[in-house]
């Protein structure tokens, strides 16, 4: 499927990898409630409502924790879709926030809908940086910070951690991709704004080992612990 471009068939193949990779394409889905991502980034009321939904699911009244969790989950959705396309086809979808739509489901990560799939006319690494970081994660972090006060350091760590999680799933569930995922992730982690968000190294088992320099705050959820890459872990080695 080299140079096949980003089509509905490609995104259906990506969606089959797992729930964080799922994206609907084509005409508006029958169920209502989708809004462009620009609303999530620019409408404080929409963002606050979404944070409160997440807080209710987590069973916490700490809105900073819920906001960070929503931020991390959304970053994971964006990285998963874009990175899978890049490794399967060598192309990256245009995820401009005016073109990508979202809604809050009853459970799980955000539902995403891309009515008219198109691709970024760049090589995979700069295309990923543009489609995910420039178009989405920069305004997304700004919106979450303004609404909740979550620190830029934490949000940068969330973005890096989400990238690491996406590449691990790809290596496990799509190991025969045409384009290697690890060099792409290496390059993204070494480039601002992700540079310095954590330490990473290659392991013999292929996935990058990563330890972030911040905490996503999830440990504050009742009954929760720390994530595997959390700075609060006492493990000496990168995990």
Backbone bond lengths (Angstrom), bond angles and torsions (degrees), N, CA, C in turn:
res aa  C-N    CA-C-N  psi(-1)  N-CA   C-N-CA  omega(-1)  CA-C   N-CA-C  phi
1 X - - - 1.463 - - 1.533 110.50 -
2 X 1.301 118.05 26.24 1.449 121.30 -179.33 1.524 110.04 -64.21
3 X 1.354 115.56 134.04 1.458 121.70 176.70 1.524 113.34 59.34
4 X 1.328 116.52 24.13 1.457 119.35 -179.70 1.514 111.96 -74.79
5 X 1.323 116.90 -16.19 1.452 119.94 -177.47 1.516 111.01 83.50
6 X 1.328 115.00 171.06 1.455 120.67 -179.05 1.524 108.49 -93.62
7 X 1.313 115.90 108.37 1.453 122.87 -179.78 1.519 109.41 -121.48
8 X 1.325 116.08 171.61 1.463 120.11 176.54 1.525 110.78 -61.43
9 X 1.325 117.33 -34.44 1.467 120.16 178.31 1.523 111.33 -65.78
10 X 1.338 116.77 -41.16 1.459 120.06 177.42 1.528 110.38 -62.15
11 X 1.333 116.66 -44.53 1.462 119.82 -178.52 1.526 111.66 -69.63
12 X 1.330 117.80 -27.84 1.463 119.89 173.75 1.529 109.94 -67.32
13 X 1.322 116.20 -39.34 1.463 120.54 176.71 1.522 110.61 -64.30
14 X 1.310 116.49 -42.11 1.458 121.13 176.73 1.520 110.66 -63.15
15 X 1.316 117.25 -44.25 1.472 121.88 -177.77 1.519 112.09 -59.53
16 X 1.325 116.75 -29.80 1.464 120.64 -177.51 1.529 112.18 -71.86
17 X 1.326 117.42 -13.15 1.469 119.74 -178.66 1.523 111.32 -67.17
18 X 1.328 117.23 -37.41 1.458 120.11 -179.01 1.511 111.21 171.15
19 X 1.342 117.82 171.68 1.469 120.88 -174.49 1.521 114.66 -61.55
20 X 1.328 118.71 -31.50 1.460 119.96 179.81 1.529 112.02 -76.42
21 X 1.317 116.96 -12.20 1.461 122.21 179.71 1.532 112.06 -98.24
22 X 1.308 117.38 -3.92 1.464 121.09 -172.39 1.525 111.77 -76.73
23 X 1.321 115.47 134.53 1.454 121.47 174.77 1.525 108.08 -148.58
24 X 1.334 116.44 131.03 1.458 122.44 177.51 1.521 109.11 -84.24
25 X 1.325 116.72 143.50 1.461 120.93 177.56 1.524 109.70 -127.18
26 X 1.328 115.73 172.95 1.455 120.68 175.93 1.510 113.42 83.26
27 X 1.354 116.82 -155.67 1.469 121.21 -176.97 1.520 111.94 -58.59
28 X 1.330 115.22 160.67 1.465 120.91 -178.20 1.526 110.69 -54.96
29 X 1.319 117.65 129.75 1.471 120.14 177.09 1.526 111.20 -58.97
30 X 1.316 115.93 152.91 1.466 120.14 -177.47 1.520 111.99 -59.73
31 X 1.329 116.35 -41.38 1.468 118.84 179.41 1.526 109.14 -70.75
32 X 1.322 116.34 140.11 1.457 120.86 -176.92 1.532 110.80 -89.85
33 X 1.313 115.39 179.29 1.455 120.55 173.08 1.508 115.06 109.74
34 X 1.339 119.15 -4.52 1.458 120.54 179.30 1.525 111.26 -74.95
35 X 1.331 115.11 140.06 1.456 122.42 176.31 1.526 108.32 -135.93
36 X 1.331 118.65 151.90 1.468 119.31 178.40 1.527 111.15 -64.79
37 X 1.327 116.12 149.72 1.457 120.50 -179.57 1.525 111.43 -59.87
38 X 1.315 117.65 -25.06 1.461 119.63 176.92 1.522 111.35 -56.82
39 X 1.332 117.35 -32.53 1.466 120.19 178.56 1.522 111.23 -67.02
40 X 1.337 116.16 -40.06 1.462 119.60 179.61 1.524 110.38 -65.12
41 X 1.334 117.20 -34.87 1.451 121.43 -177.81 1.531 112.88 -81.52
42 X 1.326 116.09 -30.00 1.469 119.09 -170.41 1.525 114.34 -112.85
43 X 1.324 118.60 -13.82 1.457 121.95 -176.76 1.531 109.46 -104.64
44 X 1.336 119.18 102.82 1.465 120.92 -177.60 1.524 113.15 -60.21
45 X 1.330 117.17 -31.40 1.460 120.12 -179.80 1.526 110.49 -66.83
46 X 1.332 116.59 -44.37 1.463 120.58 178.94 1.523 110.93 -63.52
47 X 1.325 116.76 -41.57 1.459 120.38 -179.94 1.522 111.07 -67.10
48 X 1.317 117.34 -44.43 1.465 120.00 179.88 1.528 111.10 -62.05
49 X 1.332 117.13 -40.54 1.463 120.37 178.85 1.523 110.56 -62.64
50 X 1.335 116.61 -40.73 1.465 120.19 179.67 1.517 111.19 -67.16
51 X 1.328 116.98 -40.12 1.468 120.57 178.20 1.518 110.48 -62.51
52 X 1.324 117.14 -40.59 1.464 120.08 179.85 1.532 111.80 -67.28
53 X 1.325 116.97 -34.04 1.461 119.62 174.71 1.526 109.95 -62.38
54 X 1.316 116.72 -45.75 1.465 120.69 179.03 1.522 110.85 -63.82
55 X 1.327 117.08 -41.06 1.471 120.29 178.40 1.525 110.51 -59.69
56 X 1.330 116.93 -41.54 1.454 120.40 178.28 1.519 112.03 -63.00
57 X 1.316 116.54 -40.91 1.464 119.82 178.64 1.524 111.17 -64.89
58 X 1.330 116.53 -38.48 1.463 120.47 -178.01 1.520 112.48 -78.52
59 X 1.323 116.92 -17.68 1.454 120.57 -176.76 1.511 112.72 73.14
60 X 1.338 116.03 37.83 1.461 119.97 -179.89 1.527 110.00 -130.04
61 X 1.334 115.28 150.76 1.460 119.70 174.00 1.523 110.88 -102.68
62 X 1.332 116.91 7.83 1.460 122.02 178.14 1.535 108.83 -88.84
63 X 1.310 115.80 100.94 1.455 119.78 -174.26 1.528 112.45 -69.03
64 X 1.328 117.92 -26.82 1.468 119.57 175.55 1.524 110.38 -63.04
65 X 1.321 117.08 -39.09 1.461 120.86 178.87 1.527 109.86 -65.17
66 X 1.322 116.01 -45.51 1.466 120.09 179.92 1.522 110.98 -64.72
67 X 1.330 117.39 -40.12 1.461 120.85 -179.98 1.526 111.04 -64.37
68 X 1.324 116.80 -42.53 1.455 120.09 178.37 1.526 110.72 -64.93
69 X 1.328 116.97 -39.76 1.461 120.67 178.62 1.521 110.98 -64.11
70 X 1.330 117.06 -43.27 1.464 121.19 177.14 1.530 110.26 -63.51
71 X 1.318 116.89 -41.92 1.459 120.81 178.97 1.520 110.93 -60.95
72 X 1.323 116.91 -47.38 1.462 121.41 -178.67 1.527 111.01 -63.29
73 X 1.334 116.91 -44.42 1.460 120.15 -179.52 1.512 112.32 -63.96
74 X 1.323 117.22 -39.10 1.458 121.06 179.57 1.526 110.69 -69.20
75 X 1.329 117.02 -41.13 1.460 120.51 175.45 1.529 110.51 -60.13
76 X 1.325 116.89 -38.81 1.463 120.97 178.60 1.524 111.15 -63.67
77 X 1.322 116.88 -39.68 1.467 120.92 178.52 1.536 110.26 -62.19
78 X 1.318 115.96 -47.13 1.463 120.14 -177.43 1.530 111.79 -65.79
79 X 1.325 116.73 -47.04 1.463 119.70 179.31 1.519 111.16 -63.05
80 X 1.315 117.79 -41.03 1.466 120.54 -175.92 1.517 111.09 -60.64
81 X 1.321 116.60 -48.73 1.462 120.57 -177.98 1.524 111.07 -65.12
82 X 1.326 116.36 -49.00 1.466 119.98 -176.30 1.528 111.84 -67.03
83 X 1.334 116.91 -43.65 1.463 120.49 -177.41 1.522 111.00 -67.59
84 X 1.320 117.76 -38.84 1.463 120.63 178.38 1.523 110.89 -63.24
85 X 1.320 117.06 -43.93 1.466 120.05 177.28 1.518 110.98 -60.62
86 X 1.326 116.49 -42.68 1.463 120.41 -178.57 1.518 111.89 -62.67
87 X 1.331 117.19 -41.09 1.462 120.04 -176.55 1.527 112.16 -80.15
88 X 1.321 117.66 -28.00 1.466 120.47 -179.29 1.522 112.75 -84.66
89 X 1.332 117.14 -30.88 1.469 120.06 -172.51 1.525 114.69 -128.48
90 X 1.326 118.25 -15.38 1.451 119.78 -173.21 1.515 113.33 80.40
91 X 1.329 116.45 6.64 1.459 122.68 -179.83 1.523 109.77 -122.62
92 X 1.328 116.36 156.20 1.465 121.94 -179.03 1.516 108.51 -125.47
93 X 1.331 118.25 133.05 1.462 119.98 -179.62 1.526 112.20 -71.38
94 X 1.300 115.42 148.96 1.458 121.17 172.20 1.524 107.66 -76.49
95 X 1.318 115.86 109.22 1.465 121.89 -178.47 1.527 111.11 -106.20
96 X 1.321 116.05 32.28 1.454 119.47 177.48 1.513 111.30 -50.05
97 X 1.330 118.47 133.52 1.466 120.72 -172.91 1.520 114.43 -64.12
98 X 1.307 117.85 -14.61 1.461 119.50 174.66 1.536 110.67 -84.44
99 X 1.343 116.92 -12.77 1.461 121.65 -178.25 1.523 112.27 -105.24
100 X 1.327 116.82 -25.65 1.460 122.70 -178.32 1.524 109.28 -96.67
101 X 1.325 117.24 131.27 1.460 122.65 -176.33 1.524 110.27 -113.95
102 X 1.345 116.18 153.42 1.461 121.91 -176.95 1.527 110.55 -137.77
103 X 1.309 114.50 160.48 1.460 121.11 167.38 1.519 107.80 -153.45
104 X 1.321 115.44 156.05 1.459 121.24 179.86 1.527 107.98 -89.13
105 X 1.332 118.43 116.49 1.465 120.80 -179.77 1.528 111.25 -80.39
106 X 1.319 115.72 175.38 1.467 120.13 178.12 1.527 111.17 -64.94
107 X 1.324 116.47 -30.19 1.465 120.91 177.15 1.523 107.97 -156.44
108 X 1.322 115.93 162.21 1.447 120.15 176.84 1.520 113.16 83.83
109 X 1.358 116.32 -174.19 1.469 120.89 -177.22 1.520 111.75 -71.20
110 X 1.319 116.25 169.70 1.455 121.40 179.72 1.519 111.47 -54.90
111 X 1.342 116.15 138.86 1.458 120.35 167.06 1.522 108.12 -75.67
112 X 1.328 117.10 137.28 1.456 121.87 179.06 1.527 110.65 -123.74
113 X 1.324 115.12 143.72 1.464 121.99 -178.88 1.522 108.37 -136.74
114 X 1.325 116.17 125.66 1.457 122.65 178.30 1.530 107.04 -118.52
115 X 1.339 117.96 94.38 1.469 120.87 -171.75 1.524 114.16 -57.52
116 X 1.329 117.15 -43.09 1.461 120.89 -171.88 1.523 109.38 -130.36
117 X 1.351 117.75 87.64 1.464 119.85 -174.99 1.528 112.42 -60.82
118 X 1.309 115.19 131.24 1.460 122.96 172.64 1.513 107.80 -137.86
119 X 1.316 116.68 170.77 1.456 119.09 -177.30 1.522 111.45 -120.63
120 X 1.322 115.12 159.76 1.457 122.17 175.18 1.523 107.75 -84.09
121 X 1.310 117.59 128.59 1.461 122.18 -176.28 1.528 110.78 -84.61
122 X 1.340 115.00 65.27 1.469 121.12 178.71 1.518 107.76 -148.74
123 X 1.315 116.09 167.02 1.455 120.93 173.49 1.535 109.34 -65.82
124 X 1.352 118.12 159.37 1.470 120.44 -171.15 1.523 115.53 -53.43
125 X 1.345 117.86 -46.72 1.466 118.33 -176.59 1.528 112.16 -63.78
126 X 1.330 120.69 -55.21 1.468 118.82 177.80 1.525 112.92 -64.58
127 X 1.324 117.02 -29.28 1.466 119.42 177.86 1.523 110.91 -66.99
128 X 1.322 117.21 -41.75 1.464 120.63 177.27 1.524 110.71 -63.59
129 X 1.312 115.98 -44.70 1.463 119.76 -179.78 1.528 110.51 -59.98
130 X 1.326 116.13 -42.70 1.456 119.85 -178.83 1.525 111.65 -70.62
131 X 1.335 117.09 -50.29 1.465 121.01 -173.16 1.520 112.88 -66.82
132 X 1.328 116.40 -39.31 1.463 119.21 -175.40 1.527 111.81 -95.47
133 X 1.321 117.51 -52.98 1.462 119.63 -173.58 1.530 111.81 -77.49
134 X 1.329 116.70 -56.81 1.464 119.68 -174.40 1.519 111.69 -66.32
135 X 1.329 116.73 -49.48 1.464 119.94 -175.26 1.520 113.34 -75.28
136 X 1.336 117.64 -28.00 1.457 119.01 -171.55 1.525 115.16 -125.01
137 X 1.309 118.19 -55.99 1.467 118.33 -170.24 1.519 113.62 -70.14
138 X 1.324 117.77 -29.80 1.464 118.99 176.38 1.534 111.19 -66.38
139 X 1.350 119.51 -53.40 1.469 117.93 177.18 1.518 113.35 -67.20
140 X 1.327 117.20 -29.66 1.470 120.78 178.91 1.525 110.12 -66.42
141 X 1.314 117.62 -45.61 1.464 120.45 178.41 1.524 110.90 -63.50
142 X 1.316 117.02 -41.27 1.467 120.15 178.65 1.526 110.72 -60.23
143 X 1.334 116.53 -42.77 1.465 120.73 -178.48 1.526 111.09 -65.57
144 X 1.342 116.95 -44.70 1.467 120.84 -178.85 1.522 110.41 -66.21
145 X 1.310 116.66 -40.69 1.471 119.94 178.98 1.524 111.12 -62.40
146 X 1.332 116.66 -45.66 1.465 120.04 179.76 1.528 111.54 -63.24
147 X 1.319 116.59 -39.27 1.459 120.21 -174.25 1.521 113.55 -79.20
148 X 1.331 117.17 -29.03 1.465 118.81 -169.35 1.519 114.56 -128.98
149 X 1.317 117.55 -17.23 1.451 119.44 -177.72 1.505 114.81 82.31
150 X 1.346 119.07 9.02 1.460 120.83 174.78 1.530 108.10 -62.11
151 X 1.315 116.92 135.75 1.466 120.81 -172.30 1.528 111.61 -70.70
152 X 1.330 116.70 149.40 1.470 120.16 175.29 1.525 112.22 -57.93
153 X 1.327 117.30 -33.31 1.469 121.74 178.79 1.524 110.35 -61.80
154 X 1.326 116.55 -45.17 1.466 120.71 178.18 1.523 111.11 -65.29
155 X 1.318 116.84 -42.16 1.464 120.48 -178.04 1.525 111.30 -67.18
156 X 1.313 117.36 -36.96 1.464 120.47 175.75 1.525 110.28 -65.17
157 X 1.334 116.10 -40.87 1.462 119.56 176.19 1.515 112.11 -63.66
158 X 1.328 117.07 -38.79 1.463 120.68 176.83 1.526 111.07 -59.89
159 X 1.330 116.45 -44.43 1.462 120.53 -178.74 1.526 111.23 -62.59
160 X 1.332 116.80 -41.54 1.463 120.48 178.91 1.521 111.07 -68.97
161 X 1.324 116.76 -42.42 1.456 120.98 179.84 1.528 111.25 -63.24
162 X 1.332 116.39 -38.22 1.465 120.77 177.91 1.523 111.16 -63.96
163 X 1.330 116.55 -39.56 1.463 120.93 177.20 1.523 111.01 -63.29
164 X 1.322 116.11 -44.11 1.463 120.36 178.66 1.530 110.75 -61.31
165 X 1.329 116.83 -44.19 1.459 120.16 179.71 1.516 112.07 -61.43
166 X 1.331 117.09 -41.78 1.466 120.84 -179.72 1.525 110.90 -63.31
167 X 1.329 117.08 -41.64 1.469 118.73 -176.86 1.524 110.84 -71.30
168 X 1.323 117.83 -30.43 1.465 119.73 177.59 1.522 111.09 -68.15
169 X 1.323 116.87 -40.71 1.464 119.79 177.59 1.521 110.21 -64.51
170 X 1.323 117.03 -41.85 1.463 120.12 179.09 1.529 111.73 -61.33
171 X 1.308 117.29 -43.76 1.458 119.88 179.49 1.526 111.65 -64.17
172 X 1.327 116.65 -31.80 1.461 120.43 -179.28 1.527 112.44 -80.47
173 X 1.341 116.81 -37.52 1.467 119.93 -171.20 1.520 114.02 -108.21
174 X 1.309 117.87 -15.54 1.470 121.03 176.97 1.521 108.63 -137.08
175 X 1.339 117.07 60.44 1.467 120.31 -172.00 1.523 114.36 -70.47
176 X 1.322 117.90 -16.41 1.459 120.73 -176.56 1.527 112.64 -103.15
177 X 1.312 116.60 31.58 1.457 120.92 178.79 1.531 110.49 -60.98
178 X 1.321 115.15 150.89 1.460 120.50 -176.72 1.531 112.14 -70.90
179 X 1.326 116.99 -29.93 1.454 121.26 -176.99 1.524 109.02 -119.05
180 X 1.329 119.06 126.85 1.471 121.40 -176.35 1.515 112.38 -64.35
181 X 1.328 115.06 135.27 1.459 120.20 -174.79 1.529 112.15 -84.90
182 X 1.332 117.96 -32.87 1.468 120.44 -173.65 1.531 112.90 -60.27
183 X 1.331 120.51 -45.56 1.472 118.69 178.26 1.526 113.38 -61.13
184 X 1.332 117.10 -35.21 1.459 119.87 177.25 1.525 111.20 -63.54
185 X 1.323 115.71 -44.53 1.461 120.23 -179.08 1.525 110.30 -67.11
186 X 1.321 116.79 -41.84 1.467 121.06 175.07 1.530 110.55 -52.54
187 X 1.339 115.47 -50.31 1.455 120.29 -175.82 1.525 111.66 -63.89
188 X 1.319 116.91 -39.79 1.462 120.67 -179.76 1.525 111.50 -67.80
189 X 1.336 116.98 -38.42 1.460 120.96 179.86 1.530 112.09 -71.09
190 X 1.322 116.76 -23.17 1.463 120.69 -179.52 1.524 112.93 -90.40
191 X 1.331 116.60 -1.50 1.465 121.70 -176.07 1.529 109.74 -113.25
192 X 1.342 118.41 141.23 1.466 119.22 173.52 1.530 110.08 -58.68
193 X 1.331 117.33 145.33 1.463 127.77 7.91 1.525 114.69 -91.43
194 X 1.356 118.34 1.08 1.464 118.92 -176.45 1.517 112.80 -82.16
195 X 1.326 117.65 -19.40 1.461 120.25 -179.79 1.526 110.12 -57.23
196 X 1.319 115.99 129.38 1.460 120.82 -179.88 1.509 114.70 89.37
197 X 1.340 117.20 -3.64 1.467 119.60 179.65 1.520 112.22 -71.65
198 X 1.321 116.58 -19.20 1.452 120.58 179.91 1.517 109.90 -175.26
199 X 1.328 116.09 -178.81 1.454 121.66 175.55 1.518 108.35 -108.01
200 X 1.330 116.41 144.44 1.450 119.52 -178.84 1.521 110.69 -145.39
201 X 1.302 115.08 153.07 1.459 120.86 177.54 1.522 108.25 -155.10
202 X 1.316 116.45 158.29 1.458 122.02 177.98 1.516 109.16 -84.86
203 X 1.307 115.94 140.65 1.458 121.34 177.33 1.525 108.71 -113.21
204 X 1.329 117.81 161.75 1.468 119.99 179.36 1.529 112.88 -59.51
205 X 1.322 117.10 -25.83 1.461 120.59 -177.50 1.522 112.70 -83.22
206 X 1.332 117.13 9.10 1.467 123.24 174.29 1.529 115.53 93.52
207 X 1.364 120.90 -59.87 1.468 117.45 -175.02 1.525 111.80 -62.15
208 X 1.311 115.58 149.30 1.457 120.21 174.96 1.524 109.94 -68.79
209 X 1.313 116.45 132.10 1.460 120.76 170.02 1.521 107.59 -81.88
210 X 1.331 116.94 137.40 1.460 120.38 -172.55 1.515 110.26 -143.16
211 X 1.315 115.02 139.85 1.458 121.19 172.08 1.521 108.16 -135.93
212 X 1.321 115.54 119.38 1.452 119.40 -177.26 1.521 111.25 -78.64
213 X 1.324 116.05 161.77 1.462 121.92 -179.73 1.532 110.93 -100.67
214 X 1.307 116.29 16.85 1.461 121.22 -179.75 1.518 108.62 -146.15
215 X 1.323 115.88 177.35 1.459 121.61 179.08 1.521 108.97 -124.41
216 X 1.332 116.83 138.94 1.471 120.80 -179.00 1.530 112.58 -78.37
217 X 1.332 118.07 -4.83 1.470 125.62 177.48 1.519 113.68 81.36
218 X 1.326 117.86 1.33 1.469 119.98 -176.79 1.530 111.72 -62.99
219 X 1.320 117.79 -25.59 1.464 120.33 -179.05 1.534 111.88 -60.89
220 X 1.336 117.26 -17.31 1.462 120.85 179.83 1.532 112.82 -80.83
221 X 1.327 117.51 -8.76 1.466 120.87 176.01 1.523 108.14 -70.50
222 X 1.328 118.36 136.43 1.463 120.28 -179.95 1.530 112.10 -53.60
223 X 1.323 116.14 124.65 1.462 121.68 177.51 1.510 115.02 83.07
224 X 1.332 118.36 -0.57 1.461 121.03 -177.68 1.525 111.18 -91.67
225 X 1.315 115.52 157.59 1.451 121.21 174.27 1.515 109.51 -112.15
226 X 1.338 116.38 -156.16 1.461 120.52 177.52 1.525 109.70 -97.95
227 X 1.317 115.17 157.00 1.460 121.18 177.78 1.533 109.53 -77.34
228 X 1.327 116.59 163.54 1.453 120.90 -175.99 1.509 114.31 -62.96
229 X 1.347 117.26 -28.34 1.459 119.56 -177.71 1.523 112.93 -102.93
230 X 1.323 118.06 14.10 1.463 122.25 -172.47 1.528 112.12 -71.57
231 X 1.325 115.13 144.36 1.460 120.53 177.98 1.524 111.31 -67.37
232 X 1.319 118.11 -20.05 1.465 121.74 -178.96 1.523 113.04 -79.62
233 X 1.332 117.26 -12.74 1.461 119.28 178.04 1.517 110.38 -64.92
234 X 1.312 115.54 147.43 1.458 120.10 -178.53 1.510 112.97 -92.90
235 X 1.363 116.96 -2.07 1.471 119.23 179.24 1.523 109.04 -61.35
236 X 1.319 115.74 139.44 1.456 119.65 -179.77 1.522 111.45 -77.72
237 X 1.335 116.95 -35.02 1.458 117.56 -175.58 1.497 111.37 -90.06
238 X 1.343 116.07 157.77 1.453 121.64 176.93 1.513 108.91 -65.63
239 X 1.354 115.36 140.20 1.467 118.42 -177.43 1.504 109.78 -135.83
